[in-house]
Amino acid sequence: MVASTNSGGLQIGPINLWTPVVLAPMAGVTDVPFRRLCREYSERGLSEALASKLDEAKKGVDAPAGLFVCEMITARALVEGSPKTWRMVEPDPSDRVRSAQLYGVDPDTMGRAAQMIVERDLVDHIDLNFGCPVPKVTRKGGGAALPWKRDLLEDILKAVVAGAERGSKLVGRHVPVTMKMRIGIDDQHSTYMDAGIIAQRSGVAAVALHGRTQAQYYAGKADWQPITALKEAISIPVMGNGDVFKGADARAMMEQTGCDAVVIGRGCQGRPWLFTDITSDLTGAGIPKMAPDLRTVAQIIREHALLMTEHLGSEFDACRNMRKHIGWYLRGYKVGGESRLKLGRVSSLDELDELLNSLDLDQPCPKSAEGPRGRKGHERRPHLPHGWLDSQLIQDAERAQVVADEAVADGG
């Protein structure tokens, strides 16, 4: 069954998702400008019935075209008052529902960070990252490695839920907590079922499951069967993630697994209009799939760059930040090595305009611009703390070590 997509749709705590779609947090990607583009394109895909009700949407409560979560925020840096990190958690004034993702391995720090961002009225929803497979994170016991230690996971979840509740009392509204995770460490060390059950009893409002293990990284094909199994095992909403690259993929995932929403990650890199296709498919709007020619893509790059300049307050910083996005936007189009090299070094809006205008802008959208994109790589040996897999309960020395390692990594 596909989750309800009318204005009484999927509930995550007090938040009403009219459309069951979520932009996954991606470090260095899901900043304010990119989130705004994705949300605007998602709203273009709403059915006529839902689009007619946009003006009725309540700020902080209604998510007409889904949730758009900011890039991962380190809890310790918030608690220690890092100005850069606090700027990262500042919401876009145009956000309908303000969503932030926290990362950390220490329950006390995570709970304090949750309370701080809620009581400062910066968020309507908190997500937690237990899905990151990057070695520099997992070798310190964080990300996808952490759910193996069931007691540590439960301590963190309870601390964050409690911290959010303390903050909620001050602002007079409930802020729900969700979590994102993977199937497990590898095929021999599954964690998702225990983690989902622990999340439910800890007061977490919903969970998202990426159909890959930590060892898989982004290689191979996502396995959706565990999403089905988790949905059948717990009563809180389950969101599916992995290999959703078009609207038909989103609908197929929901129909095959029974999940309550789909989470979109690397498939939208350089392609924010993917959300138009997905939202249209899920709401029955019937809007034709967008296949932009290069002229249209160039216009979107320019719009993105202007939003980035406004956000950062520096044209140079904005163009430097845009370089990776430009590479994703131009995937599959015939641009030429020299032009790609110059665009990868662009440092001003005038230079960006000149380079884009020099391209063959009448190119239609190539087939190679669709489908999987972003990081792929290959399966790799999981990077974990020494002896991590010896027990699913964390020892006092291990707990102290992961907290100390996180402090060092954050410059503490």
C-alpha positions in Angstrom: 0.0 0.0 0.0 1.2 3.5 -0.8 0.9 5.9 2.2 -1.9 8.5 2.0 -0.9 11.6 0.1 -3.9 13.9 0.8 -3.8 16.8 3.2 -4.5 14.4 6.1 -1.4 12.3 5.1 1.5 10.8 6.9 2.0 12.0 10.4 5.5 12.2 12.0 4.6 13.6 15.4 2.7 16.8 14.8 4.1 17.2 11.3 1.8 16.4 8.4 3.5 15.2 5.2 1.1 15.8 2.4 3.5 14.0 0.2 5.6 11.1 1.6 9.0 12.2 0.4 12.1 13.3 2.3 15.4 14.9 1.1 18.2 13.0 2.8 20.8 15.1 4.6 24.1 15.1 2.7 27.2 16.8 4.0 28.2 19.8 1.9 25.1 19.3 -0.3 21.8 19.9 1.5 22.5 23.5 2.5 19.9 26.3 2.4 20.1 27.0 -1.4 19.9 23.4 -2.5 17.1 22.6 -0.1 15.1 25.5 -1.4 15.5 24.4 -5.0 14.5 20.9 -4.2 11.4 22.0 -2.2 10.3 24.4 -5.0 10.7 21.7 -7.6 8.8 19.2 -5.4 5.9 21.7 -5.0 5.7 21.9 -8.8 4.8 18.2 -8.8 1.8 18.5 -6.5 -1.5 17.4 -7.7 -4.0 20.2 -8.5 -5.9 19.4 -5.4 -2.9 19.7 -3.1 -1.4 22.7 -4.9 -4.7 24.6 -4.4 -4.2 24.2 -0.6 -0.6 25.5 -0.4 -1.7 28.8 1.1 -3.5 27.0 3.9 -0.3 25.1 4.9 0.7 25.9 8.5 4.3 26.8 9.1 6.2 24.2 11.1 3.3 21.7 10.8 2.4 21.1 7.2 4.9 19.7 4.7 3.0 19.8 1.4 5.8 18.5 -0.8 7.8 16.6 1.8 10.6 17.2 4.3 13.9 18.8 3.3 16.6 18.1 5.9 19.7 20.2 6.4 23.2 18.7 6.2 24.5 16.8 9.1 25.3 18.9 12.2 27.8 17.7 14.8 26.2 17.9 18.2 29.5 18.4 20.1 30.3 21.5 18.0 26.9 23.0 18.8 27.3 22.4 22.5 30.8 23.9 22.4 29.4 27.0 20.7 31.1 26.7 17.2 29.9 29.8 15.3 30.3 28.0 12.0 28.2 25.0 13.2 25.5 27.3 14.6 25.3 29.1 11.2 24.8 25.6 9.5 21.8 24.9 11.7 20.1 28.3 10.9 17.0 27.5 8.8 16.0 28.9 5.5 13.3 31.6 6.2 11.2 30.0 3.4 11.3 26.5 4.9 7.8 25.2 5.6 9.1 22.7 8.2 12.6 23.2 9.6 14.5 19.9 9.8 18.0 19.4 11.1 20.1 16.2 11.4 22.3 15.7 14.4 25.4 13.5 14.6 27.2 12.3 17.7 28.2 9.3 19.9 27.8 10.7 23.4 24.2 10.6 24.8 24.7 13.6 27.1 26.1 15.8 24.3 23.4 14.7 21.9 20.6 15.4 24.4 22.0 18.8 25.2 22.4 19.7 21.5 18.8 18.6 20.8 17.5 20.8 23.7 19.5 23.8 22.5 18.3 23.8 18.9 14.7 23.3 20.0 14.6 25.9 22.8 16.2 28.4 20.4 13.3 27.8 18.1 15.5 26.7 15.1 13.8 23.3 14.3 10.4 21.6 13.9 12.0 18.2 13.4 15.2 16.5 14.4 16.8 13.6 12.5 19.7 11.4 13.8 22.4 9.9 11.6 23.2 6.3 12.1 23.7 5.5 8.4 27.0 7.2 7.4 29.4 4.6 6.1 32.5 6.9 5.8 35.5 5.4 7.4 36.6 8.5 9.3 33.1 8.3 11.1 32.7 4.6 11.5 36.2 3.8 12.8 35.4 6.0 15.8 32.1 4.1 16.4 29.8 6.6 14.8 27.4 6.5 11.9 26.5 3.0 10.6 28.8 1.4 13.1 26.9 2.7 16.2 23.7 0.6 16.1 25.8 -2.5 16.7 26.1 -1.4 20.3 22.4 -1.6 21.2 22.8 -0.1 24.7 24.7 3.0 23.4 22.1 3.4 20.6 19.2 3.3 23.1 21.0 5.7 25.5 21.5 8.2 22.6 17.9 7.9 21.4 16.4 8.4 24.8 18.7 11.3 25.6 17.8 13.1 22.3 14.0 12.5 22.7 14.3 13.8 26.3 16.3 16.8 25.2 13.8 17.7 22.5 11.0 17.4 25.0 12.7 19.7 27.5 13.2 22.3 24.7 9.6 21.7 23.5 8.2 22.8 26.9 9.9 26.2 26.5 8.6 26.8 22.9 5.2 25.3 23.5 5.2 22.7 20.7 6.3 19.1 20.2 9.4 18.5 18.1 9.6 14.9 16.9 12.8 12.9 16.5 13.5 10.5 13.7 16.6 8.4 12.8 18.3 7.1 9.6 20.2 3.8 9.5 21.5 1.0 7.3 20.8 -2.7 7.2 23.9 -3.4 9.3 27.7 -3.5 9.4 27.9 -6.3 6.7 25.9 -9.4 5.7 27.0 -11.2 8.9 26.2 -8.3 11.3 22.7 -7.0 10.8 21.5 -4.2 13.0 18.3 -2.7 11.5 15.7 -4.9 13.2 17.0 -4.4 16.7 17.6 -0.7 16.0 14.1 -0.2 14.8 12.6 -1.9 17.9 14.9 0.2 20.2 13.9 3.4 18.3 10.2 2.6 18.8 10.5 2.0 22.6 12.7 5.1 23.0 10.1 7.5 21.7 11.4 8.0 18.1 8.6 9.1 15.8 9.8 7.4 12.6 12.8 5.5 11.1 14.4 5.6 7.7 16.2 2.5 6.4 18.8 2.5 3.6 18.8 -0.9 1.9 22.6 -1.3 2.0 25.1 -2.3 4.7 28.0 -0.2 5.9 30.4 -2.5 3.9 28.5 -1.9 0.7 29.0 1.8 1.0 27.1 2.9 -2.2 28.0 -0.1 -4.3 25.7 -2.7 -5.9 21.9 -2.6 -5.8 19.9 -1.6 -2.7 18.0 -4.4 -1.0 14.5 -3.3 -0.3 13.4 -6.5 1.5 14.6 -5.4 4.9 12.4 -2.3 4.5 9.5 -4.6 4.2 10.5 -6.7 7.2 11.0 -3.6 9.4 7.7 -2.2 8.3 6.0 -5.4 9.4 7.8 -5.5 12.7 7.2 -2.1 14.2 4.3 0.3 14.4 6.0 3.7 13.9 6.4 4.9 10.3 9.2 3.4 8.2 10.8 5.4 5.4 12.7 3.6 2.6 16.0 4.8 1.1 18.1 3.4 -1.7 18.1 3.5 -5.5 15.2 5.9 -6.1 16.2 7.7 -9.2 12.8 8.6 -10.7 9.1 8.8 -9.8 8.4 5.3 -10.8 11.1 4.0 -8.5 9.5 5.9 -5.5 6.1 4.4 -6.2 7.7 0.9 -6.7 9.4 1.1 -3.4 6.3 2.1 -1.6 4.2 -0.6 -3.3 6.7 -3.4 -2.8 7.8 -2.6 0.8 4.7 -0.9 2.3 7.0 1.8 3.6 5.4 5.1 4.6 7.7 7.5 2.7 10.7 7.5 0.4 14.0 9.2 1.2 16.0 10.7 -1.7 19.8 11.1 -1.5 22.4 11.1 -4.2 19.9 10.7 -7.0 19.0 14.4 -6.8 22.6 15.7 -6.9 22.6 18.1 -9.8 19.0 17.2 -10.4 16.6 19.0 -8.0 13.8 18.6 -10.6 13.8 14.9 -9.7 11.4 15.9 -6.9 8.9 17.2 -9.5 8.8 13.7 -11.0 8.6 11.9 -7.6 5.9 14.2 -6.1 3.9 14.1 -9.3 4.0 10.3 -9.3 3.1 9.9 -5.7 0.3 12.5 -5.7 -1.2 11.4 -9.1 -0.6 14.8 -10.7 0.4 13.3 -14.0 3.0 16.0 -14.8 5.4 14.8 -17.6 8.8 13.8 -16.4 11.2 16.7 -16.7 14.1 16.2 -19.1 15.8 19.6 -19.4 18.0 20.6 -22.3 21.3 22.1 -21.5 20.0 25.7 -21.8 17.5 25.0 -19.0 20.1 23.3 -16.9 22.4 26.4 -17.3 19.5 28.6 -16.1 19.1 26.4 -13.1 22.8 26.5 -12.3 22.6 30.3 -12.5 19.7 30.4 -10.2 21.4 28.0 -7.7 24.6 30.2 -7.8 22.5 33.4 -7.1 20.9 31.6 -4.1 24.3 30.5 -2.9 25.7 34.0 -3.2 22.8 35.4 -1.2 23.2 32.7 1.4 27.0 33.0 1.9 27.3 36.7 1.3 30.3 36.2 -0.9 30.3 35.7 -4.7 33.7 33.9 -4.6 32.7 31.5 -1.8 29.4 30.8 -3.5 31.1 30.0 -6.8 33.7 27.8 -5.1 30.8 25.9 -3.3 29.0 25.6 -6.6 31.9 23.8 -8.4 30.8 20.3 -7.2 27.2 21.0 -8.1 28.1 22.2 -11.6 29.8 18.8 -12.2 26.7 17.0 -11.2 24.4 19.3 -13.2 26.4 18.7 -16.4 26.6 15.0 -16.1 25.9 13.4 -19.5 26.0 16.6 -21.5 28.7 17.2 -24.1 30.7 20.0 -22.5 34.3 19.2 -23.4 37.2 18.6 -21.0 38.6 22.2 -21.2 35.2 23.7 -20.4 34.6 21.2 -17.5 38.1 22.1 -16.2 37.3 25.9 -16.3 33.9 25.4 -14.7 35.6 23.4 -11.9 37.6 26.5 -11.2 35.0 29.2 -11.6 35.3 32.1 -9.1 32.7 34.7 -10.2 29.2 34.9 -11.5 30.4 36.8 -14.6 32.9 34.0 -15.3 30.1 31.4 -14.7 27.8 33.2 -17.2 30.6 33.4 -19.8 31.5 29.7 -19.5 27.9 28.5 -19.6 27.0 30.7 -22.6 30.0 29.2 -24.5 28.4 25.7 -24.4 26.2 24.1 -26.9 23.0 25.0 -25.0 20.6 23.4 -27.5 21.6 19.9 -26.5 18.6 17.8 -25.4 18.8 15.9 -22.1 20.9 12.7 -22.7 19.9 9.3 -21.4 23.2 9.2 -19.5 22.0 12.2 -17.4 19.3 10.1 -15.8 19.6 7.1 -13.4 22.2 6.5 -10.7 24.7 9.3 -9.8 26.8 10.4 -7.0 29.2 8.2 -5.1 29.3 4.5 -6.0 32.6 2.9 -5.3 32.8 -0.7 -4.3 32.3 -2.9 -1.2 35.0 -2.5 1.4 36.1 -3.9 4.7 34.2 -2.0 7.4 36.4 0.4 9.4 35.5 -0.1 13.1 37.1 0.5 16.5 39.3 -2.3 17.7 37.1 -5.2 19.0 33.9 -3.5 18.1 32.1 -6.6 16.9 33.1 -8.7 20.0 29.9 -7.8 21.8 26.7 -5.9 21.0 26.9 -4.2 24.4 29.4 -1.5 24.8 32.0 -1.7 27.6 32.9 1.3 29.8 36.3 1.6 28.3 34.9 1.5 24.8 32.3 4.1 25.6 34.9 6.4 27.0 37.1 5.9 24.0 34.5 6.7 21.4 33.6 9.9 23.3 37.2 10.9 23.5 37.8 10.1 19.8 34.9 12.3 18.9 36.2 15.2 21.0 39.6 15.0 19.2 37.9 14.8 15.8 35.9 17.9 16.6 39.0 19.8 17.9 38.0 19.5 21.5 
